[in-house]
């Protein structure tokens, strides 16, 4: 139970760090333009826009922080001039998801604590080692 909570925490922290790294890359060479939503799915929002050189860009990973976008919608985006495939909705950043990330971590650990508490109450032997004899070896009860 604790292991699952630890893994979820590590993954969440890694994802959060990656979001801030992506934002820093965009801020380092930020360009603004208008994009059009091509497709919306649970895992990504496909968009296209024209970069400063006149090339139409369709980022394979979609757009960062796409909440509430709809197919056909036009909206402002910010992208990294040195990597146009790294694009986010203008005005949105990793800071916008910190509350959600924090809430998810709190809920994860509350559920883990609840499961550990229930397991130790229903099965008192959980989390306790077998009694040891004076020789240091585990005593077998049975």
ABEGO torsion letter per residue (X at the ends): XAAAAAAAAAAAAAAAAAAAAAAAAAAABBBBBBBBBABBBAABBBBBBBBAAGBBBBBAAEBBGABGBBBGBBBBBBBBAABAABBBBBGBBAAAAAAAAAAAAAAAAAAAAAAAAAAAAABAABGBBBBBBAAGBBBBBX
